[in-house]
């Protein structure tokens, strides 16, 4: 946008461009370099310490998983082990380190 600053949306685009899943030929896999905490904070866009279904959807996209709405909802419920309606960091970490 010409502001000389990278906002979150621009950062996500940069990571998407650098990901070989999207078709680049650099061989760089950003998700392999992020710690679980870094990744969680990147997708916890409202900073409330938990991922809602929309934030989880962006996580799936980032990881290159193209799933339909029903599969996404099923996956969200699977990883929301405490049935809080959110994925907290402890639940997320189990997904990330697989």
Secondary structure as UniProt FT lines:
FT   HELIX           8..17
FT   HELIX           20..22
FT   HELIX           30..33
FT   HELIX           36..43
FT   TURN            45..46
FT   STRAND          50..51
FT   HELIX           53..62
FT   TURN            63..64
FT   HELIX           69..79
FT   TURN            81..82
FT   STRAND          87..88
FT   HELIX           89..96
//
